[in-house]
Amino acid sequence: MLESDEIDESEGRPAVRRSALYIGLRNGILGHGIDPGTKLPEDELGAIYSVSRTVVRAALQALAHDRLVRLEPNRGAFVAKPTRTEAREVFEARALVEPKVAALAAGIATHADVERLHRHLEEEHKAVRAGKDGEAVMLSAQFHVAIAEIAGQSIFTEMVRDLCSRSSLIISLYWRRRDTICESHAHHALVDAIAKRSALDASELMTSHLVDLLSGLDLSERQSSGKKLADILMGRSPARGSEP
């Protein structure tokens, strides 16, 4: 992780993605700590992480490239806020891509790959049991990316990673039931199909799973958490008696 107040030009964007600022914002957004539509002031972010505006801007540009942040001329940076139409389109795209990816993974998965998925499911269960919904959503997205990585198709992996990041924002805005996080039985069934090398079952289960996820969205905005940006990024609880 970069600790200095400089951008490593020799490595470019990947160096920015290792910075504490980029990681903190990304985790805050994908973990549902920072609400969609939240303004991300450069001066405040610089003060929180003790870095220059140059570093802040580089991180925000990387997040904009990831479609997690929206940059508006003369207004600044905001956490992306997917529309209802975008929500449907993202899940429709996932329904086209991920069943094929699951089938590919089932065809070549090793015992080590299956064990990796089982370990990941345990982490998901821990987060759900602890009531850490934001962490559970992040882990769910990583589960889908892991299947794409097992499939061994780099283009598909990047597509799934991008779509899952956008899905996390969509779930943050539009979920209507807690099990939209991803029901454990759906992920377990997928792992079982992959372990049995059943490409057809893996494909059909993934399709059903994504349809069910979409049905768990009500496409109406939820209330803002009202938390201050600094409290979210520094992991602080609001002081008693203070504004939320």
N, C-alpha and C positions, 0 to 999 in steps of 0.2 A: 504494500500500500504506500502511495506517495505521501510523505509527511512534509515535504518542503512546499514552499509557496511558488513553485515553478511548474511549468508544463514541459514534459519530456518530448521535445520536438522530434527526436530520433525515433520514438515509438509511436508518436501521434495519438490518435484517438484511444487506442487500448490503454495508454498510460493514464489518460483522464478517467477511464472507467475503473481504474484501481484506486482512485482518490477517495478519501474519507467522505468528501462532500458528495460526489456522485453516488457512492454506495449508500450513504445515509438518506439522500433524497429518493433514490430508487426503491430502497426498502420501505421507506415511509409511504411512498405512493402505492406500491404493489401490496404492502401490508395493510392498506386502508387506514393508515394513521393520518395521512394528509388527504383531505377531501378533494375530489375533482373540482376544478374551478378555482382552487386556492391560488392567490397571488404569491409569487416567490421573489421577494425584493432582493436585489443584488447586494445592497449594503447590509441587510440583516443576515443574509447567508454568509457574507464575508466575515461579519463579526462573530457569528456562531462558530465558524471553523477557523478563524484567524488566518484567512487567505485573502489575496487581492481580488479585485473585480475581474482581472484577466482569467484567473483560475475559476471563479464563479461562472463567468460567461462560457468558458470551455465546457464545464460540466452541464450547464443548461442546454448548450447546443447538442451535446451528446444525448441528453435525455429527450430533446426534441427529435433527434434522429431516430430514437427508439419509440417515438410517438407517445411518450409519457408526459411530455411538456409541450405547451403551445407558446410560441414566441410571437408577440404582437408588436408591430412598429409603434413607437412612441407610448406604449403602455407597459411593456415588460413581459415577464414570463409567468405563465399560469399552468397549473396541473391540467392536463388534457381532460376534456369532459365529453366523452362520446355521445352522439345523438342516438335516438331510438333507431333510426335507420342504420347507422353504423353498427349498432349492437346486433341487429339482425344479420347484416352483411358479414360481420366477423364470424358469427356462429355458422352461417351458411358456408363460408369459406372453410372453416374447420371441418364441417361435415363432408366436404369434398376431399380434403387432404388427409385427415387423421385416420379414417378407416383403412385407407391404402397403406399408410405408415404402420399401423398396427399389424396388418397382414404381413408386411415385409419383416417386421420385427419377429413375428411368430415363426417365420420361416428360417431364421438364422440365429435366434437367441440361444446363448449358452447357459449352462447351469449357473455360472457366475453372474450373468445378466439377470436371471430370474431372482437370484439371491439379492442382488442390488435393488430390484424393485420391491422385494419383500421388506428389506431394511427401510426403504423409503416410506412404505405404508405404515411402518411402526412409528416413524417420525410424524406422519400425518395424524395418526391416532392420538399420539401424545398431545399434539397441539389442539385437537378437537376436544379431548377430555379436559384440558386445562382452560377451555373457553377462549383460546387465542385464535379467534376467527381469521384475523388478518394473516397470521403466520400460516394457518391451515390453507388459506387461499394460495399463498406463495408456494407452499409445498405441493399443492395439487397441480399448479401450473408446471412445476419442475418435474412432476411425475410424467406428465404428457410429453415434456421435452426429452426426458430420459428414454421413453419408448422410441422417439424419433432417433435418438442417438444410437440405440441398439439396432435400429433398422439400417444404419450405416449409410444414410443418404444425407450428405451435408446440406444440400439445397432444401430438402424437406425439413431438416432440423432447424434451419434458420427461419423458415416459414412458420413452423409450429411455435418456435420461441417468440416470434413477433406477434402471432395471433393470440398466444396465451397471455402475453403481457397486456395486450389490449383487452382481453377478456377479463383480466383482474380488475381493470378500471370499470368495465361494464358491470361486473358483479357488485363492485363498490357502490355504484349508482342505482342499480335496478333490482338487486335481489329482494325477494319477498318471503323467502323461507330459509332457515339456517342451513338446511341440508343442501342448498345450492352450492355450498363450499365444495362439494363432491362427496356423494354417498360412498362410504367405505366398501359396501358390497359391490358397487360398480367397478371400483378399482381392483378389488380382489378377483372379481370375475375375469377382468382383463388379464391380470397376471396369470391366472389359471389357464386361460386359453393360450397365452404365449408360452407357458411352460409345457403345454401339451402339443405345441407346434401346430395348432389349429388356426390357420390363416383365416378361414371363413368365419369361425366363431369370433376371433379377435376383431375382424372387420365389422361384423354385425353388432357386437357388443359396444364397440366404439361409437357406431352410428346411434344406437339406442341411448347411450350415455350422453352424447352431445344434444340430442333432441330433448332429453329430460332436463339437462342443464338450462337450455333455452326456455323450457316451460316453467322453470323456477324464477324467471325474471318477470317483474310486473311493468317494466319500462316506465316507471314513474320515479322521480327523484326521492332519495331519502333525506332526512334532516342532516344538516352539517353537524360535525362533532363539536364545533365551536372552540377547539383547542388552539392555543397559540403555536406558531411554527417552531419557535425555539424550544418549547416544552416537548413537542413531538420528536424533534431531531436529537435532543439531548436526553430523552427518556425520562423527563421529569413529570411529576403529577402537579396539577395546578395547586397553588397555595390555597389553604382553606379560607374561604371568605372572599377570594379573588374572583375576577371574571373568568368564565369557563374558557 
